Amino acid sequence: MAGSKPSGASTGLYTFGLFGDLAYRAEQEPLLKNVLDDLNSAPLDFVVHVGDLGAPRYGSCSNALWAKRKAQFDASAHPLIYTPGDNDWTDCHGAQGVPGGDPLERLASLRSLFFPGERSLGRRTIELFRQSRSADLTLAKYRENVRWSGGGVTFITLHVVGSNNGLGFSPASDAEHAERDRANQQWLREGFVTARANGSRALMILQQANIFADVTPFPGKLATGSDALRALLETETIAFGKPVALVHGDSHFFRIDKPLGRKPGVPAIENFTRVETFGQPNHHWLQVFVDPADPNVFSFRQRIVAANVLKRP
């Protein structure tokens, strides 16, 4: 598989950062800068942004904000991988405060700006294997779905977004959803195939959307636009039998738990862990440590940015 390995890959020990869903209002921009500064000062092998460049009502659909975020990502001291969120294109329409917005036009523009070449963003970069390299011409547009590896772990991003993954808004959005959902399922299958072929100790999947039913603080909201993907994830995780971690943002509720396969009287699938990053109004990030000798492979550390801690009475 194409892809540069993290600097600790020779020993199998390395670390990286996770963040996303930050700076939804102009006054939160300094808080995001504090997070980026903290990330840049940490000894990391790479960083992943799991979507939502801001909020639609405050410019997340605009070329101006995109240019600012792209410059910030390019200035990252570490290789930076970004996967889109719903605020970055799906929600770019009048009902979300973007009069005349065209989500599909925004999606095409987003792909053009944020996913050039075959390497990550950042001042230091790593090679990525993009789904657009597929021999299937219908997948040529999916440059945002990438894969890389290091230290006994296979990583993949999936373009799965909030707002029901783009399903149920218009005939055009439904058609886009159907094609992207098929592409995501194929990429997920290929990720597991690659992990098995490489003898990977673990697989990590990174996307924006929370696809589970227990969406605290929005209980009971099941993302029907991801039903098939969630079922496939369950099947593949059981068959893989090694640690699988799904990282997402979307619902702005930091947690690490095991929701997959959990039913009344039935335990959750033990080799699966869900990780949700911090989201606004909590402007912090999450550090991940990889140790293939650890049965869990991944361990997690909250990185609370001191400058962003609310001063309480």
Backbone bond lengths (Angstrom), bond angles and torsions (degrees), N, CA, C in turn:
res aa  C-N    CA-C-N  psi(-1)  N-CA   C-N-CA  omega(-1)  CA-C   N-CA-C  phi
1 M - - - 1.473 - - 1.514 109.32 -
2 A 1.333 116.64 135.81 1.449 120.28 176.62 1.516 109.07 -67.97
3 G 1.332 116.45 148.89 1.458 119.91 175.17 1.511 110.50 143.78
4 S 1.330 117.58 129.44 1.445 121.53 176.03 1.517 109.61 -73.13
5 K 1.321 115.68 148.62 1.454 119.88 -177.79 1.519 110.52 -94.47
6 P 1.345 118.37 148.26 1.456 121.08 174.40 1.517 110.83 -58.32
7 S 1.332 115.95 159.11 1.456 120.76 -173.31 1.514 112.65 -62.94
8 G 1.318 117.70 -25.86 1.456 120.51 179.72 1.508 114.02 -90.27
9 A 1.319 117.65 9.43 1.460 120.28 -172.51 1.522 112.64 -64.29
10 S 1.343 117.84 -27.23 1.459 119.25 -178.26 1.525 111.26 -65.71
11 T 1.316 117.33 -32.40 1.457 121.44 177.61 1.522 111.73 -98.16
12 G 1.335 116.52 -14.33 1.455 120.67 -176.84 1.504 113.57 86.32
13 L 1.330 118.20 -4.23 1.467 122.04 -178.05 1.520 109.58 -106.22
14 Y 1.326 117.51 122.58 1.451 120.74 175.98 1.522 109.53 -159.81
15 T 1.339 116.01 178.17 1.455 120.22 -174.08 1.519 109.88 -148.02
16 F 1.334 115.93 151.56 1.462 120.62 179.77 1.521 109.64 -149.44
17 G 1.353 115.74 170.54 1.456 121.76 -175.64 1.512 112.53 -116.82
18 L 1.341 115.60 151.97 1.460 123.68 178.35 1.516 109.90 -129.07
19 F 1.352 116.98 136.21 1.459 120.60 174.23 1.519 109.50 -158.30
20 G 1.331 117.03 170.70 1.461 122.65 178.61 1.507 111.15 160.85
21 D 1.336 116.90 174.47 1.471 123.04 177.53 1.526 112.16 56.55
22 L 1.327 116.94 44.86 1.462 121.05 -176.50 1.525 111.08 -121.61
23 A 1.343 115.36 164.28 1.474 123.36 175.99 1.520 111.96 54.78
24 Y 1.324 116.54 65.22 1.456 121.99 179.18 1.527 112.64 -84.81
25 R 1.308 117.62 -10.89 1.461 122.05 178.04 1.518 108.88 -136.28
26 A 1.332 115.81 159.10 1.462 120.05 -176.54 1.521 111.86 -58.06
27 E 1.327 116.94 -37.93 1.467 119.63 -177.51 1.528 112.60 -71.22
28 Q 1.337 116.81 -9.43 1.462 120.04 177.32 1.528 112.81 -93.33
29 E 1.319 117.20 -3.11 1.462 119.69 179.53 1.534 112.23 -58.11
30 P 1.348 119.97 -42.04 1.472 118.79 176.78 1.530 112.68 -61.15
31 L 1.335 117.36 -31.01 1.453 120.66 178.82 1.530 110.59 -68.08
32 L 1.334 116.05 -40.71 1.456 119.58 175.52 1.522 110.81 -63.83
33 K 1.321 117.01 -41.23 1.470 119.86 178.49 1.527 110.33 -59.06
34 N 1.333 116.26 -39.43 1.464 119.46 178.31 1.530 111.19 -62.68
35 V 1.329 116.03 -39.97 1.468 119.86 177.52 1.525 110.15 -63.85
36 L 1.333 116.93 -46.61 1.463 120.35 -179.29 1.527 110.97 -62.84
37 D 1.323 116.95 -40.86 1.465 120.16 178.14 1.525 110.74 -62.66
38 D 1.338 116.21 -40.55 1.461 120.56 -179.90 1.529 110.53 -66.09
39 L 1.318 116.44 -42.16 1.464 120.42 176.48 1.527 111.06 -61.25
40 N 1.328 116.18 -45.22 1.453 120.21 -177.31 1.523 112.95 -64.66
41 S 1.325 116.89 -28.30 1.459 120.46 -178.49 1.525 112.86 -86.18
42 A 1.321 117.16 -10.15 1.468 121.13 -178.17 1.530 110.22 -88.13
43 P 1.327 118.26 146.06 1.472 121.42 177.28 1.528 110.53 -79.53
44 L 1.325 116.22 89.96 1.459 122.25 -175.39 1.528 110.27 -118.76
45 D 1.326 115.88 155.33 1.461 120.24 176.62 1.518 112.03 -88.58
46 F 1.324 117.94 -30.05 1.458 122.56 173.83 1.522 108.27 -166.33
47 V 1.345 115.78 172.78 1.458 123.27 -179.28 1.523 107.66 -136.28
48 V 1.348 116.88 142.77 1.465 120.83 175.98 1.523 108.96 -123.64
49 H 1.331 115.75 129.67 1.468 123.33 173.26 1.519 106.89 -101.07
50 V 1.362 116.12 119.79 1.466 119.82 -172.96 1.531 112.95 -94.27
51 G 1.319 117.93 29.58 1.455 120.62 168.99 1.507 115.75 102.37
52 D 1.329 114.61 165.63 1.465 126.86 -174.57 1.524 111.05 70.67
53 L 1.327 113.86 94.72 1.456 121.74 178.73 1.517 112.23 -77.11
54 G 1.321 116.81 -9.62 1.459 123.81 -178.43 1.515 107.78 166.31
55 A 1.333 116.73 -150.96 1.457 122.12 178.69 1.525 109.59 -121.11
56 P 1.350 117.87 142.82 1.470 120.26 -176.47 1.521 113.57 -55.11
57 R 1.320 117.29 -41.39 1.479 119.78 -177.60 1.526 112.17 -67.83
58 Y 1.307 116.22 -14.90 1.465 119.95 -178.20 1.519 111.86 -121.43
59 G 1.355 116.83 27.57 1.460 120.04 167.13 1.504 118.25 104.19
60 S 1.361 119.61 4.73 1.462 118.83 -175.31 1.525 112.95 -68.14
61 C 1.327 117.36 -12.31 1.471 121.09 177.43 1.519 112.10 -96.98
62 S 1.306 117.37 0.21 1.466 120.45 -170.86 1.521 112.22 -93.63
63 N 1.319 115.15 149.20 1.460 120.50 175.67 1.524 110.73 -61.27
64 A 1.318 116.87 -33.27 1.468 120.44 -177.97 1.522 111.13 -64.30
65 L 1.343 116.94 -47.26 1.460 118.56 179.85 1.524 110.68 -69.27
66 W 1.334 116.61 -37.94 1.461 118.82 177.13 1.524 111.38 -58.77
67 A 1.324 116.79 -42.77 1.469 120.24 179.86 1.525 110.54 -62.59
68 K 1.326 116.38 -38.94 1.463 120.21 178.69 1.520 110.78 -65.06
69 R 1.347 117.07 -46.73 1.460 120.38 -179.60 1.529 111.15 -65.52
70 K 1.323 116.37 -40.66 1.466 119.10 179.07 1.531 110.12 -61.02
71 A 1.325 117.68 -41.17 1.464 120.72 177.90 1.524 110.77 -64.63
72 Q 1.335 116.81 -39.74 1.460 119.85 178.17 1.521 111.16 -65.13
73 F 1.334 116.51 -40.62 1.465 119.98 179.37 1.525 110.69 -67.76
74 D 1.330 116.70 -41.58 1.464 120.59 178.74 1.526 111.38 -64.00
75 A 1.325 117.08 -27.54 1.465 121.53 -179.50 1.524 112.74 -84.53
76 S 1.321 117.68 -2.74 1.460 120.86 -179.65 1.524 110.72 -57.49
77 A 1.314 116.21 135.48 1.467 120.53 177.00 1.514 111.61 -69.31
78 H 1.323 116.70 -17.04 1.460 121.99 -176.93 1.531 109.42 -119.19
79 P 1.322 118.31 156.41 1.464 119.29 171.62 1.533 109.53 -53.91
80 L 1.334 116.84 133.94 1.460 120.96 -176.41 1.521 109.64 -124.38
81 I 1.325 115.52 126.10 1.466 122.80 177.22 1.512 107.68 -111.37
82 Y 1.314 116.66 131.81 1.468 122.36 -177.65 1.523 109.57 -122.26
83 T 1.331 116.40 136.38 1.462 121.44 172.34 1.521 108.27 -122.13
84 P 1.334 120.26 138.18 1.469 121.47 -170.11 1.526 113.89 -68.94
85 G 1.347 113.91 154.83 1.456 122.00 172.63 1.516 110.99 -115.10
86 D 1.341 116.53 171.09 1.465 119.96 -178.43 1.519 112.08 -64.53
87 N 1.331 117.78 -33.64 1.467 120.15 179.62 1.520 112.65 -67.35
88 D 1.333 116.35 -13.59 1.457 120.67 -175.95 1.521 112.96 -88.86
89 W 1.357 116.92 -15.46 1.464 118.58 176.45 1.536 112.88 -161.74
90 T 1.342 118.86 -46.37 1.468 121.02 -176.18 1.519 112.17 -56.12
91 D 1.336 116.21 -40.21 1.463 121.50 -175.75 1.524 113.35 -93.82
92 C 1.301 117.59 17.07 1.468 121.23 -179.20 1.531 109.88 -87.33
93 H 1.338 115.88 70.41 1.465 121.56 179.81 1.523 109.28 -149.99
94 G 1.325 115.54 173.87 1.459 121.31 -172.05 1.508 114.69 -57.93
95 A 1.328 118.41 -38.80 1.466 121.11 -178.08 1.515 112.25 -65.16
96 Q 1.328 116.94 -18.58 1.462 121.48 177.80 1.529 111.90 -104.20
97 G 1.324 115.70 16.51 1.460 119.27 176.76 1.509 114.76 85.82
98 V 1.342 117.01 21.55 1.465 121.07 178.26 1.527 107.86 -123.21
99 P 1.335 118.36 79.74 1.468 121.15 -177.50 1.528 111.50 -56.90
100 G 1.328 115.55 132.23 1.455 119.87 179.28 1.512 114.96 75.44
101 G 1.338 116.71 4.91 1.458 119.80 -178.08 1.523 112.32 -66.56
102 D 1.313 116.60 146.10 1.464 123.08 -179.22 1.530 107.63 -125.18
103 P 1.340 118.72 99.31 1.466 120.63 -176.66 1.522 113.96 -55.24
104 L 1.320 118.28 -40.06 1.462 119.36 -176.30 1.528 111.81 -70.74
105 E 1.328 116.39 -34.27 1.472 118.81 174.40 1.520 109.91 -66.17
106 R 1.334 116.06 -40.35 1.463 120.16 179.12 1.531 110.99 -63.95
107 L 1.315 116.95 -38.72 1.462 120.22 178.58 1.518 110.99 -61.88
108 A 1.319 117.26 -46.36 1.462 120.34 179.63 1.527 110.97 -61.66
109 S 1.325 116.63 -41.57 1.470 120.37 179.65 1.524 111.61 -68.31
110 L 1.333 116.30 -38.52 1.460 121.04 178.96 1.525 110.30 -60.46
111 R 1.322 116.08 -45.05 1.467 120.25 179.32 1.532 110.66 -60.72
112 S 1.305 116.41 -41.32 1.458 120.55 -177.75 1.523 111.99 -64.88
113 L 1.335 116.86 -38.27 1.458 120.58 -174.56 1.522 112.95 -82.60
114 F 1.328 117.54 -45.49 1.458 120.39 -167.92 1.527 115.15 -94.76
115 F 1.327 117.92 -9.01 1.462 118.51 -173.72 1.522 112.54 -129.11
116 P 1.328 116.81 52.75 1.462 119.49 178.14 1.526 110.79 -81.78
117 G 1.318 116.44 159.42 1.459 120.46 171.80 1.516 113.57 59.84
118 E 1.318 114.54 -164.51 1.467 121.11 -176.05 1.519 111.49 -119.52
119 R 1.335 116.27 22.15 1.457 119.54 -178.87 1.530 109.63 -129.47
120 S 1.303 115.04 166.56 1.460 120.95 178.42 1.515 110.30 -70.21
121 L 1.313 115.54 173.83 1.455 121.98 168.28 1.530 108.17 -82.88
122 G 1.344 116.15 176.38 1.454 120.40 178.97 1.515 112.41 107.02
123 R 1.358 116.00 160.18 1.462 120.83 178.42 1.528 110.76 -67.51
124 R 1.308 116.61 -35.33 1.459 123.12 171.36 1.524 106.22 -108.42
125 T 1.318 118.24 135.11 1.463 120.06 -172.21 1.522 111.03 -124.59
126 I 1.325 115.64 160.82 1.455 121.92 170.14 1.525 108.15 -124.82
127 E 1.307 115.93 153.95 1.459 120.72 177.85 1.523 109.67 -75.07
128 L 1.326 115.59 141.45 1.460 122.52 178.43 1.525 109.15 -123.21
129 F 1.316 116.02 144.58 1.458 120.30 172.95 1.514 107.25 -98.39
130 R 1.331 116.84 116.10 1.464 122.00 -174.97 1.528 111.39 -94.84
131 Q 1.325 116.03 146.62 1.459 119.78 177.19 1.519 111.21 -61.85
132 S 1.318 117.30 -24.40 1.463 121.06 -179.56 1.529 112.34 -65.56
133 R 1.334 118.27 -12.47 1.464 120.66 176.11 1.526 112.07 -76.68
134 S 1.325 117.01 -7.08 1.459 121.19 -177.74 1.521 111.38 -58.17
135 A 1.328 114.80 149.19 1.465 119.84 175.76 1.521 111.51 -70.60
136 D 1.321 117.33 -16.35 1.459 122.32 177.61 1.529 108.68 -78.07
137 L 1.308 117.62 111.79 1.459 121.73 -174.07 1.526 112.57 -64.66
138 T 1.335 118.01 -22.51 1.465 119.43 178.60 1.519 111.08 -69.36
139 L 1.336 117.65 -14.29 1.464 121.69 -178.61 1.524 112.26 -98.90
140 A 1.324 116.82 1.53 1.458 120.13 -174.73 1.520 112.99 -62.19
141 K 1.337 117.57 -26.18 1.468 120.42 -178.38 1.522 113.24 -78.96
142 Y 1.344 118.81 -15.02 1.467 121.37 -170.41 1.529 111.90 -87.63
143 R 1.316 114.07 60.18 1.458 120.52 179.99 1.529 111.83 -70.74
144 E 1.314 115.97 -20.83 1.468 119.77 -176.97 1.531 112.95 -75.64
145 N 1.325 118.08 -21.48 1.465 121.42 177.35 1.520 108.71 -83.56
146 V 1.328 116.67 116.10 1.466 120.63 -173.55 1.525 110.53 -130.33
147 R 1.337 114.06 165.51 1.457 121.42 178.74 1.520 108.48 -143.11
148 W 1.325 116.31 143.01 1.456 121.95 173.39 1.523 107.60 -152.86
149 S 1.323 117.53 173.69 1.451 120.06 -176.21 1.511 110.24 -146.38
150 G 1.329 115.41 165.06 1.451 121.10 176.37 1.506 111.51 174.13
151 G 1.324 115.92 139.29 1.449 121.30 173.35 1.513 114.00 55.45
152 G 1.327 117.00 38.31 1.449 119.95 177.03 1.507 115.27 81.76
153 V 1.343 117.37 14.73 1.465 121.33 -178.94 1.527 109.49 -127.84
154 T 1.329 116.13 137.70 1.458 122.76 170.59 1.519 108.27 -101.33
155 F 1.332 116.96 132.53 1.463 123.52 178.74 1.524 108.87 -115.94
156 I 1.348 116.57 139.22 1.460 120.29 171.62 1.527 109.37 -138.85
157 T 1.329 116.27 147.96 1.458 120.54 168.20 1.520 108.58 -105.65
158 L 1.327 115.36 147.22 1.460 122.73 175.32 1.524 108.60 -124.27
159 H 1.323 116.73 137.53 1.461 120.82 178.73 1.533 108.88 -86.37
160 V 1.329 114.67 76.09 1.466 122.76 178.73 1.525 106.41 -119.06
161 V 1.336 117.17 121.11 1.462 120.63 -171.86 1.526 111.29 -119.63
162 G 1.332 114.24 162.47 1.449 120.78 174.81 1.525 110.99 -65.31
163 S 1.345 116.01 -164.38 1.468 120.87 -174.84 1.523 110.54 53.99
164 N 1.347 114.72 46.46 1.470 122.90 177.77 1.518 112.50 57.80
165 N 1.336 115.74 31.24 1.462 121.45 176.91 1.525 112.59 58.25
166 G 1.355 115.26 29.38 1.466 120.05 176.99 1.507 115.31 81.40
167 L 1.331 118.01 8.60 1.464 121.40 -176.90 1.525 111.07 -95.03
168 G 1.350 116.23 135.95 1.449 120.75 170.77 1.510 116.17 96.67
169 F 1.344 118.60 17.40 1.464 120.68 -177.57 1.524 112.81 -107.36
170 S 1.321 117.25 -35.81 1.462 121.77 -179.88 1.518 107.73 -164.98
171 P 1.339 118.26 162.26 1.467 119.76 176.00 1.534 112.31 -57.34
172 A 1.338 116.17 -37.75 1.465 118.91 -179.47 1.522 111.05 -67.43
173 S 1.345 116.44 -42.00 1.468 119.00 179.95 1.523 110.85 -68.52
174 D 1.326 116.79 -34.35 1.464 119.66 178.04 1.528 111.09 -65.68
175 A 1.321 116.66 -39.19 1.466 120.21 177.85 1.521 110.62 -65.84
176 E 1.336 115.90 -42.14 1.463 119.93 177.90 1.523 109.89 -62.60
177 H 1.335 116.35 -44.62 1.466 120.83 179.29 1.522 110.99 -57.97
178 A 1.330 116.97 -46.58 1.462 120.65 -176.48 1.521 111.56 -60.46
179 E 1.324 116.64 -43.82 1.462 119.98 -179.84 1.524 111.22 -67.88
180 R 1.339 116.88 -44.45 1.466 120.75 -178.91 1.535 110.83 -66.78
181 D 1.338 116.75 -36.97 1.458 120.08 178.32 1.525 110.93 -62.91
182 R 1.326 116.79 -40.86 1.466 119.78 176.68 1.527 110.63 -64.16
183 A 1.334 116.10 -41.83 1.462 119.75 178.89 1.530 110.89 -63.13
184 N 1.335 117.11 -42.60 1.461 120.44 178.98 1.522 111.65 -63.17
185 Q 1.334 116.79 -41.54 1.460 119.21 178.92 1.522 110.89 -63.49
186 Q 1.331 116.12 -41.78 1.465 119.00 178.30 1.520 110.80 -63.12
187 W 1.336 116.35 -42.56 1.465 120.44 -178.54 1.536 110.92 -66.56
188 L 1.321 116.64 -36.34 1.463 120.30 177.11 1.526 110.07 -64.26
189 R 1.326 116.58 -46.30 1.472 119.70 177.92 1.533 110.57 -58.48
190 E 1.342 115.80 -45.74 1.459 119.85 -179.47 1.524 111.31 -62.98
191 G 1.327 116.76 -33.89 1.456 120.07 177.54 1.521 111.66 -61.85
192 F 1.316 116.61 -44.68 1.460 119.96 178.32 1.526 111.34 -68.25
193 V 1.331 117.15 -39.23 1.464 120.23 177.12 1.522 109.88 -59.82
194 T 1.330 116.68 -45.31 1.465 121.65 -179.84 1.521 110.91 -63.89
195 A 1.331 117.04 -43.02 1.463 120.49 179.93 1.523 110.88 -60.82
196 R 1.328 116.53 -41.93 1.468 119.11 178.78 1.530 111.01 -68.09
197 A 1.335 116.41 -42.55 1.465 120.18 -178.48 1.527 111.13 -63.15
198 N 1.329 116.78 -34.75 1.458 121.31 -178.56 1.523 113.12 -86.78
199 G 1.321 116.45 -3.45 1.459 119.16 -175.61 1.513 112.38 66.03
200 S 1.320 117.53 31.57 1.465 121.36 -177.35 1.523 110.85 -62.05
201 R 1.325 114.96 142.86 1.459 121.06 176.18 1.511 111.76 -77.11
202 A 1.339 117.62 -21.75 1.463 121.04 -176.44 1.512 109.33 -161.48
203 L 1.340 114.34 164.23 1.466 122.60 175.90 1.514 107.96 -129.67
204 M 1.339 116.62 135.19 1.460 120.95 173.52 1.518 109.05 -120.79
205 I 1.348 115.49 130.96 1.458 123.94 179.16 1.519 107.11 -111.30
206 L 1.325 117.30 134.32 1.458 121.49 -178.06 1.518 109.15 -126.57
207 Q 1.331 116.74 126.17 1.463 122.47 -179.36 1.510 108.52 -152.10
208 Q 1.339 117.38 173.04 1.461 119.33 -179.86 1.512 113.37 -87.78
209 A 1.323 118.94 -40.67 1.460 121.57 -166.49 1.524 113.45 -78.86
210 N 1.327 114.42 142.63 1.458 122.09 166.98 1.526 106.86 -85.81
211 I 1.321 117.80 113.77 1.468 121.77 -174.02 1.526 112.20 -104.02
212 F 1.334 116.51 14.45 1.458 119.78 -177.14 1.519 111.57 -104.79
213 A 1.344 115.67 160.03 1.465 120.97 -173.00 1.512 112.78 -78.22
214 D 1.318 117.42 -30.17 1.462 120.39 -175.88 1.526 110.21 -87.87
215 V 1.321 115.74 60.80 1.458 121.71 -171.79 1.534 109.58 -83.56
216 T 1.316 116.72 73.59 1.454 119.89 173.79 1.521 107.83 -64.51
217 P 1.325 121.69 133.56 1.463 127.33 5.70 1.529 114.25 -91.96
218 F 1.328 117.77 28.65 1.463 121.66 177.97 1.524 109.11 -123.46
219 P 1.343 118.81 64.91 1.461 120.68 -173.43 1.522 112.68 -60.52
220 G 1.315 115.89 142.08 1.453 121.70 174.65 1.510 115.19 88.70
221 K 1.345 118.27 -4.50 1.459 120.47 -179.49 1.530 108.99 -87.50
222 L 1.312 117.50 98.19 1.452 122.01 179.87 1.525 109.43 -93.39
223 A 1.321 115.61 131.07 1.462 120.89 -178.01 1.523 109.32 -79.22
224 T 1.330 116.92 90.45 1.465 120.47 -178.17 1.521 111.67 -64.36
225 G 1.327 117.08 -23.35 1.458 120.66 178.10 1.512 113.41 -69.11
226 S 1.337 117.29 -4.12 1.464 121.04 179.34 1.526 112.03 -125.04
227 D 1.331 117.56 18.53 1.459 121.05 -176.84 1.528 112.12 -57.01
228 A 1.332 116.78 -50.39 1.465 120.70 -176.49 1.524 110.59 -65.50
229 L 1.323 116.62 -39.65 1.461 120.27 -179.67 1.522 110.58 -65.80
230 R 1.327 116.65 -41.62 1.466 120.37 -179.67 1.530 110.48 -64.57
231 A 1.324 117.67 -40.66 1.462 121.15 177.73 1.528 110.53 -63.72
232 L 1.332 116.93 -41.95 1.461 120.53 178.41 1.525 110.53 -64.71
233 L 1.326 116.77 -41.16 1.466 121.25 178.28 1.527 110.20 -57.67
234 E 1.324 116.93 -43.24 1.455 120.80 179.97 1.532 110.68 -63.43
235 T 1.323 116.84 -47.30 1.466 120.90 -179.85 1.523 111.68 -60.70
236 E 1.321 116.54 -47.72 1.464 120.65 -176.98 1.526 111.82 -68.38
237 T 1.335 117.35 -36.95 1.458 120.71 -179.94 1.518 111.04 -64.39
238 I 1.324 116.94 -43.86 1.465 121.01 178.02 1.525 110.26 -62.16
239 A 1.326 116.98 -44.82 1.468 120.83 -178.62 1.528 111.37 -66.35
240 F 1.322 118.44 -34.45 1.464 122.43 -178.42 1.527 110.66 -67.72
241 G 1.318 116.86 -45.78 1.452 121.50 174.04 1.512 115.86 74.17
242 K 1.316 118.05 3.41 1.459 123.41 177.29 1.522 108.68 -117.60
243 P 1.348 118.38 170.98 1.461 119.22 -177.07 1.530 113.51 -57.67
244 V 1.326 115.17 131.12 1.462 123.58 174.32 1.519 107.04 -126.12
245 A 1.324 117.37 127.15 1.461 121.85 176.77 1.520 108.60 -118.51
246 L 1.334 115.91 133.14 1.459 121.96 173.30 1.518 107.80 -111.36
247 V 1.329 116.38 118.22 1.462 122.56 178.65 1.520 108.33 -102.80
248 H 1.328 117.13 132.24 1.463 120.84 175.94 1.518 110.23 -147.78
249 G 1.336 115.05 171.13 1.455 122.77 172.02 1.513 108.18 -117.67
250 D 1.344 116.67 -126.20 1.463 124.03 167.33 1.516 114.05 86.45
251 S 1.338 118.99 -58.24 1.468 120.03 -173.43 1.522 113.64 -98.53
252 H 1.342 117.58 2.69 1.464 122.60 168.66 1.528 111.93 58.46
253 F 1.329 116.27 45.09 1.456 120.66 -177.56 1.516 107.42 -140.58
254 F 1.322 117.16 98.40 1.457 120.69 -176.68 1.523 110.79 -60.61
255 R 1.341 116.43 128.40 1.461 120.40 178.79 1.521 110.81 -164.89
256 I 1.312 114.43 157.36 1.455 123.32 172.07 1.522 105.61 -134.96
257 D 1.337 117.55 115.07 1.460 119.59 -174.82 1.523 110.56 -154.11
258 K 1.327 116.36 -169.52 1.464 121.74 -176.00 1.534 109.51 -134.00
259 P 1.336 118.43 81.23 1.462 120.75 -178.09 1.521 115.21 -89.94
260 L 1.340 118.51 -15.25 1.461 120.18 -171.19 1.530 110.91 -72.93
261 G 1.333 115.20 126.50 1.454 120.98 177.93 1.511 115.06 79.71
262 R 1.325 116.89 0.47 1.465 120.15 -177.82 1.529 110.08 -76.01
263 K 1.321 115.86 125.67 1.458 123.19 178.30 1.521 107.98 -140.47
264 P 1.333 118.48 163.68 1.466 119.59 178.55 1.529 111.15 -54.37
265 G 1.317 115.92 120.07 1.451 121.25 179.03 1.510 114.95 80.04
266 V 1.329 117.31 -0.74 1.469 121.91 -178.73 1.526 108.68 -119.76
267 P 1.333 118.09 125.52 1.467 118.97 -179.26 1.519 112.34 -69.45
268 A 1.311 115.29 156.19 1.455 120.91 174.33 1.526 109.80 -66.09
269 I 1.325 115.84 160.25 1.467 120.91 177.49 1.521 107.92 -68.99
270 E 1.321 116.25 118.57 1.463 120.82 -168.09 1.523 113.71 -68.51
271 N 1.334 118.68 -30.91 1.466 119.01 -176.40 1.529 112.79 -87.54
272 F 1.344 117.14 9.82 1.472 121.54 178.82 1.517 110.20 -112.37
273 T 1.340 115.88 135.72 1.466 121.92 175.79 1.509 109.26 -131.26
274 R 1.335 116.20 130.22 1.475 121.33 173.32 1.535 108.40 -97.01
275 V 1.323 115.53 135.50 1.457 122.35 177.96 1.517 108.06 -126.51
276 E 1.330 117.22 119.55 1.463 120.73 174.55 1.519 108.96 -108.65
277 T 1.329 115.47 128.35 1.459 121.08 -178.15 1.527 111.01 -75.61
278 F 1.330 115.30 168.12 1.458 120.24 171.85 1.525 109.83 -63.04
279 G 1.334 117.44 148.69 1.456 122.74 173.90 1.508 109.16 -141.50
280 Q 1.324 116.40 157.35 1.458 119.44 -176.97 1.533 110.30 -54.33
281 P 1.328 117.68 141.80 1.461 128.93 13.66 1.524 115.56 -84.99
282 N 1.336 118.41 3.29 1.465 121.29 178.54 1.527 109.48 -91.03
283 H 1.313 116.38 104.31 1.465 121.78 -175.40 1.531 109.84 -98.37
284 H 1.339 114.58 85.22 1.450 122.26 179.47 1.535 108.22 -141.36
285 W 1.332 117.93 -173.00 1.458 120.30 178.73 1.521 110.14 -144.58
286 L 1.318 115.88 172.62 1.449 122.20 -174.86 1.524 109.28 -123.52
287 Q 1.324 115.54 132.56 1.459 120.86 177.42 1.524 109.37 -103.65
288 V 1.332 115.74 136.07 1.461 122.09 -179.79 1.529 108.54 -115.84
289 F 1.321 115.87 134.82 1.458 122.42 175.23 1.530 108.39 -111.78
290 V 1.325 115.63 134.89 1.459 121.74 -179.16 1.527 108.59 -112.22
291 D 1.326 115.85 124.93 1.458 122.32 176.52 1.529 107.67 -140.32
292 P 1.329 118.21 99.09 1.463 120.68 -178.01 1.522 113.47 -59.84
293 A 1.339 117.75 -19.42 1.458 120.43 178.16 1.525 112.07 -78.86
294 D 1.327 116.99 -15.38 1.462 122.23 177.11 1.527 107.98 -81.94
295 P 1.328 119.06 131.49 1.469 119.57 178.92 1.529 113.68 -55.57
296 N 1.339 117.35 -29.59 1.462 121.08 178.89 1.526 112.62 -86.64
297 V 1.317 117.84 -14.33 1.471 126.57 -178.73 1.526 111.90 64.67
298 F 1.353 117.74 -52.74 1.458 121.88 -177.16 1.528 111.24 -100.61
299 S 1.327 115.88 140.12 1.461 121.35 166.02 1.518 107.46 -133.21
300 F 1.332 116.58 155.97 1.461 121.30 -167.74 1.530 110.87 -129.81
301 R 1.318 115.20 141.35 1.461 121.81 178.43 1.520 109.41 -130.31
302 Q 1.319 116.63 125.38 1.465 120.52 174.29 1.530 108.81 -68.10
303 R 1.328 115.88 131.47 1.467 120.20 174.49 1.518 107.63 -111.28
304 I 1.306 115.41 93.48 1.464 122.35 179.65 1.520 108.75 -82.57
305 V 1.318 116.48 117.38 1.465 121.82 -177.92 1.526 108.00 -79.00
306 A 1.315 116.60 112.32 1.466 121.57 -171.96 1.521 112.04 -55.60
307 A 1.336 116.74 -40.21 1.470 120.05 -177.25 1.524 111.97 -67.10
308 N 1.349 117.49 -17.21 1.460 120.76 -177.59 1.521 113.30 -102.29
309 V 1.325 117.45 4.19 1.455 120.97 179.41 1.523 109.06 -75.04
310 L 1.341 115.76 125.74 1.456 120.80 -178.93 1.526 110.41 -65.45
311 K 1.304 116.34 128.55 1.470 121.17 177.39 1.523 107.40 -80.05
312 R 1.321 115.78 110.97 1.462 120.71 -175.58 1.525 109.99 -101.85
313 P 1.357 116.57 148.55 1.472 119.52 -179.99 1.527 111.01 -67.68
